[in-house]
Amino acid sequence: MVAEQGEHAGLMRVRSYTSLDKATIIGLLGGMLALFFAIVLGGSPGSFVDVPSVLLVIVGTMCLTVACYSFAQLRGANRAARGAIRRTSMRPSQVATQLVNFCEVSRQAGMLQLQSKLDVYRDQEFLYQGAEMLVDGTSPEDLERILRLEAENKQDQQKQAIGVLKKAAELAPAMGLIGTLVGLVQMLANLDDPSTIGPSMAVALLTTFYGACLANMVFTPLATKMEGNSEKDRLLYELYIQGLVAVARQESARRLEMLLNTVLPENMKITYFDD
């Protein structure tokens, strides 16, 4: 991400970059590779492949998850899960610096003079929305109330998506257990042929194996990553709200800098004014 001066009225633009979350990808692939090598080194990788068991666990988990949520919630969860791997990130310290810059420029030029110059914020939906309300003359009280409701709505959407993944993580092992019980029943029905007991038991256990892998190597890590991303977004929303409300109240940029530093973690505090 790069913070740069906009071409209009000295407004600062924070350019966000969408990039792959390397830690998430390395973690997921590393866990899967460790499992793969453990199976291969065991000498019988073919015994871990059973298509009906895979279909039962994956399709069964998907269907039961659909039964628990609406399609709109599932679409939101899908988008959020993709965001856990490919995410548009912004550094809180640069956002805070941008807000202090906005406060300083708005006091010098006046909000009405900035009306046609807010495109530098168009990539930041939350900030752009708040800046437009400032230009429209929204009172500080109404501005804070609206922005907090918007932030809460976005956070609720993320929580719903996290809930979907956590529910899927609960259902996958359950489907694996159901598959194991089905396999055991089928095995017991053929006890007259002892040679089939060993292979049948192995296949019966595979569904539990698939369910455990799906829950603990896919759904749970993604849900945890999304919880971390939600906390980062919460900090950004708070910075935006504090900054925009301070601009609406026509507070000084120096005071806003001090205010935002009380919100930022110690290692992210900013120094906009040198003296």
Stockholm file with secondary structure:
# STOCKHOLM 1.0

chainA/1-275         MVAEQGEHAGLMRVRSYTSLDKATIIGLLGGMLALFFAIVLGGSPGSFVDVPSVLLVIVGTMCLTVACYSFAQLRGANRAARGAIRRTSMRPSQVATQLVNFCEVSRQAGMLQLQSKLDVYRDQEFLYQGAEMLVDGTSPEDLERILRLEAENKQDQQKQAIGVLKKAAELAPAMGLIGTLVGLVQMLANLDDPSTIGPSMAVALLTTFYGACLANMVFTPLATKMEGNSEKDRLLYELYIQGLVAVARQESARRLEMLLNTVLPENMKITYFDD
#=GR chainA/1-275 SS CEEEECSSTTCEEEECEEEECHHHHHHHHHHHHHHHHHHHHTTCGGGGCCHHHHHHHHHHHHHHHHHHSCHHHHHHHHHHHHHHHEEEECCHHHHHHHHHHHHHHHHHHCTGGGGGGGGGGTTCHHHHHHHHHHHTTCCHHHHHHHHHHHHHHHHHHHHHHHHHHHHHHHHHHHHHHHHHHHHHHHHHTTTTCGGGHHHHHHHHHHHHHHHHHHIIIIIHHHHHHHHHHHHHHHHHHHHHHHHHHHHHTTCCHHHHHHHHHHHSCGGGCCCCSCC
#=GC SS_cons         CEEEECSSTTCEEEECEEEECHHHHHHHHHHHHHHHHHHHHTTCGGGGCCHHHHHHHHHHHHHHHHHHSCHHHHHHHHHHHHHHHEEEECCHHHHHHHHHHHHHHHHHHCTGGGGGGGGGGTTCHHHHHHHHHHHTTCCHHHHHHHHHHHHHHHHHHHHHHHHHHHHHHHHHHHHHHHHHHHHHHHHHTTTTCGGGHHHHHHHHHHHHHHHHHHIIIIIHHHHHHHHHHHHHHHHHHHHHHHHHHHHHTTCCHHHHHHHHHHHSCGGGCCCCSCC
//
